[in-house]
Amino acid sequence: AQTVTQSQPEMSVQEAETVTLSCTYDTSESDYYLFWYKQPPSRQMILVIRQEAYKQQNATENRFSVNFQKAAKSFSLKISDSQLGDAAMYFCAHNPTGAQKLVFGQGTRLTINP
Amino acid sequence: EAQVTQNPRYLITVTGKKLTVTCSQNMNHEYMSWYRQDPGLGLRQIYYSMNVEVTDKGDVPEGYKVSRKEKRNFPLILESPSPNQTSLYFCASSLYQGSREKLFFGSGTQLSVL
C-alpha cells in the first residue's frame, strides 16, 4: 500500500525561528507529485506548497520551502521566520500512481510560542 | 468568490437515521471527492467523481453513497449511520483530476453518530 509517514505528531517553535517538519513516502514511480497542506483551527485545508518529482529544484512559497530528497523519498517542509498564524496541523500528501486521490500522512501539529 | 460550500458544518445524529451532507462548487470543476479525517490517520478518500454521472470508490467507501447528477453538486449520503462513521468530513474539488492539481476544500463537516 502506498504510504505517507509523518513521524512527528507535534512540534513547537519560538516565534521568528525556523522549524522543519518531516515527511517520508513510498513509491516505485519516478513521476509523481507531493503536497503540504495546512489546517488551522478553522479546519480549512490550505495548500502550502506543491512539488513535481521530475523537477530537481525545491519548491518555495515565501517563508515556506521544501527539501525534496527523491532517492531517500523524503519531503520535509521548512518554515522560516515562524509567525503565530503558522500554528496549525500540517499534512504531507502524495499521489499514488494511477489513482485519482491523494494519500495523506498522519499530520504534525505545530505550535508557535510567542 | 471561488469556493466549495459544504453543509452542515456540525451534525449530531443517532444510529440508523439517514443523512446527507451537501457539497457544491462554483468553479466549474470536473473532479470532486469526499475525504474523512480521523486522528492519527490523516485524511482518507471515500468516493470521487471525474464528471457528471461518473463516480468511483476510494479507500473507505463502506457505508457511504454519492451521486453526481449536476457538475456543481456532489452530496455524500449515509443511509444508516453508525458510530464508527463519527468523523470530520471534507469535500474537495479540482479542475480535472484530484491527484496532480491543487485541491479546493470545503470547510468540513464534523459528524457525531450516537
Boltz contact constraints between the chains, C-beta under 6 A:
constraints:
  - contact:
      token1: [A, 33]
      token2: [B, 100]
      max_distance: 6.0
  - contact:
      token1: [A, 43]
      token2: [B, 108]
      max_distance: 6.0
  - contact:
      token1: [A, 44]
      token2: [B, 107]
      max_distance: 6.0
  - contact:
      token1: [A, 45]
      token2: [B, 105]
      max_distance: 6.0
  - contact:
      token1: [A, 47]
      token2: [B, 102]
      max_distance: 6.0
  - contact:
      token1: [A, 91]
      token2: [B, 42]
      max_distance: 6.0
  - contact:
      token1: [A, 95]
      token2: [B, 99]
      max_distance: 6.0
  - contact:
      token1: [A, 100]
      token2: [B, 48]
      max_distance: 6.0
  - contact:
      token1: [A, 100]
      token2: [B, 97]
      max_distance: 6.0
  - contact:
      token1: [A, 100]
      token2: [B, 98]
      max_distance: 6.0
  - contact:
      token1: [A, 100]
      token2: [B, 99]
      max_distance: 6.0
  - contact:
      token1: [A, 101]
      token2: [B, 45]
      max_distance: 6.0
  - contact:
      token1: [A, 101]
      token2: [B, 58]
      max_distance: 6.0
  - contact:
      token1: [A, 101]
      token2: [B, 98]
      max_distance: 6.0
  - contact:
      token1: [A, 104]
      token2: [B, 42]
      max_distance: 6.0
  - contact:
      token1: [A, 104]
      token2: [B, 43]
      max_distance: 6.0
  - contact:
      token1: [A, 105]
      token2: [B, 42]
      max_distance: 6.0
  - contact:
      token1: [A, 106]
      token2: [B, 40]
      max_distance: 6.0
  - contact:
      token1: [A, 106]
      token2: [B, 42]
      max_distance: 6.0
  - contact:
      token1: [A, 107]
      token2: [B, 42]
      max_distance: 6.0
